[in-house]
Amino acid sequence: MSDLEALRTSGAALDEARIVAGLERALSLWRDPDSTVRARLRAEHPVFSAPVLDLGCDLGLRGWTGPALSALRARELPERCRVPEVTAVWLAGCIPTAAFGALLYPLLAGSAVYAKTSSADPVSARLFRDSVSCVDPVLGEAIRIGEDPKVLEQADAVVVHGQDETVAALRARVPIDRIFVGYGHRLSVAAIGSEMDVEEAARLLALDVALYDGRGCLSPSYVLVENRPPGRAEALARALAAELERLATELPRGSLEAGEEAWVHDRRARAAVREGTKLFSPSSSTAWTVILELPESRPAPGTLRTVPLIPISGSEALGPWCEGLSPHVSSLGQGGWGPRASRLAGIVARGGGSRVCPLGRMQLPPIDWHHDGTGPLSAMIRRVDVEDAQEEST
Amino acid sequence: MLDWIGEGALAPTDEERFGSLALDLFSYQYRHNSAYQRLCEAYGVEPGMVRSWKEIPAVPTGAFKEARLATFPEEQEVRTFRTSGSTTDLRGELHLDTLDLYEASLLATLSAYVCPEGNPIRFAVLAPSGAEVPDSSLSHMFDVAVRALGTPESRFYVSAEGWDPEGLLGDLRHAQEPVALVGTTFALVHLLDLLASRGSSIVLPEGSRVMETGGFKGRSREVSREELHSSIEKRLGVSRARIVNQYGMCELASQFYESTLRTGSPTATKCVPPWVRTRVVDPGTLDEVPQGSVGILVHYDLANTGSVVAVQTSDLGCWVGDGFEVVGRAPDAEARGCSVAADLLLGAR
């Protein structure tokens, strides 16, 4: 029996109660800071510091409970639908909770999973598989980690995370009759209105920046600040710099590769030579950088705890600004807009985004979030409609 | 500086002379290059604080895309060289108020390492001329080389219409005297691919040499140095002892060559001219790494009088003996994240 046939059989043997119970127990291991899998994640993850990994699991998985899993299934799996027996998942990036979700969703739908890990993080998916195997070996059998490209042609559904080019290239390899879900290029924006206290905004924003070191598509690549009264944006830049300096000790950034270090220096220099920008950064390290840009400017996005902060005149500037990023926006983290916050969903949608969340929670999407605007389970299934003949005749 | 460069690329190094001129130049550039002054201020550095040339703040190459890094007003500009890229890309710019130093430096090193015999030679240039691409520092270099060191038969084989492979192959086949086949690495690969596709080869006259430069950044096909040099040997009949790689960049007035032609032994180590220093530094701390360790390359070029003396590259290298080897390019910052690649985005700047 081939690997894929064995996987198909493993998935078929699972029922809802067993799946939900198994995943709930596995997730509880991940919520336990003293569990073996958490210790292994801290020891083996190639990108993030242990405090970042711990905080990411503590906060990120808080709502990933059994009842939440059941509710998601109930919301997205109708009684009559076709669930793929095997889903191939091609992972990207290095954020553990994103890898957990990518494996968990097909399993929760009732599909076995064949996952290819990303080159940046070969650890998180394997550890998640181990955690499931630990609590339910049979459920664990429904997760296979590998990198056989033939699976793209053989799986019933394919979910690809990655750059747009990667998604397009893999989509071309998947037979037309299979379900394909692609999650491509995305970035997120923080927008802070005048009604939020600067110190509070800086504290929450620093958490969004520091958690996962600005590497995720939910990390704020830009911070737009309503500069009212004038000088408020600079005050926020200074407060954010102070918070990031504090977090450099409490929540240290992971080590950078040579190209990443060079990128930070390059980015700082590019900001420093421009007239009118202000640079805030520690002199002896690349741990964090805040760049106060010219009003309404559109610099390159930030990452690696390097944050461009752009003063804007008011909420009316948000729409065109986000639209300029279309269709790459993922989330908008916000605070301080008061009643104007009700307009933000429309604004983020103009940029292609699908999520508005409070500042401080950008990296913590709930388990049932509509990733890129689609339900995490419903995207992988095919519904079956049964029309009522009597209704039609009337 | 012209006097010093006039002593040649093989003159002995003089630490005191270099250090003194470098500090003077830094002080001058700090005062007259406002964009550089902003960078120094952001880094909390001013001339009075700098005791050694190694402390001069280096400018990463990306900054040349953002601001005019020049010590003179625009009306005094005689030439601008730009980094390669499409018309929509931001391109780095080197502004020059004189070509004298630039040309003196390039001729000193090129003559020492590509034409060490001191005789005029026939250049076959696999790149466009300066008339075709006036903002290309590479084309300007070849213009100057042909003008100063070339025989009348020297010719450019790339133009706006494309390249002229038949003309080049015909000329190379009929050449009776040594030829210096010079050009971009990628153009050379095209030539070798063409010869391979025809199953043919040429044996260039004895004394011929090949100088390649530029690497493969952004190209669809890459070949290793070993594969390239082996192919040159096989298809053009030029031994490895007569193949020289040049390392240069738009932001620097000076270039670096391997000593292969001078010594007769193939080497990948780049020689540093007396008026230039290169440091290999840790990419995070910017502290110098031990000999043999890999870091990013920072060059201090006294021929860069009109811009900045210290330029920080994204090239990885290590110090070997009296020179350095380039081992690659630092990978993109976004490689390990899942957020959008910075420079891919829209009209971002």
Interface residues (C-beta under 8 A of the other chain):
Chain A: V47 A92 G93 C94 I95 A98 A120 D121 H161 G162 Q163 H185 R186 L187 S188 G214 R215 G216 C217 S219 S221 L256 E257 A258 G259 E260 E261 A262 W263 V264 H265 D266 R267 R268 A269 R270 A271 A272 V273 R274 E275 L279 S283 S284 S285 T286 R298 P299 A300 P301 T303 L304 G324 L325 H328
Chain B: S34 A35 Y36 R38 L39 E41 A42 Y43 G44 V59 P60 T61 G62 A63 K65 E66 A67 L69 D282 P283 G284 T285 L286 V294 G295 I296 Q312 S314 L316 R329 A330 P331 D332 A333 E334 A335 R336 G337 C338 S339 V340 A341 A342 D343 L344 L345 L346 G347 A348 R349
